[in-house]
Amino acid sequence: MRKGQYKIVLTRHAFVRAIQRKVDPDLVEDTLQTGKMKKYSKGRVKFEKRFKQFTIICVDEITENVIKIVTIEKKRR
């Protein structure tokens, strides 16, 4: 998957967390493609997307032209 100039890589940890938190892979992809990208420290970003009953947050780190997804969270409203 790509986001602009960046290649997106999903880590094993993030994949396991998504399964544990019952986050559908389509929701993760939608969050990465159309969610808000917020920088929160040097080389780190969060992608957030609000859905009707919850918010999906993908915590990432950027190295050169690769965004590596470190973990995935699901917050209920």
Secondary structure, DSSP 4 states (H G I P E B T S, - for coil): -EETTEEEEE-HHHHHHHHHTT--HHHHHHHHHHSEEEEEETTEEEEEEE-SSEEEEEEEEEETTEEEEEEEEEEE-
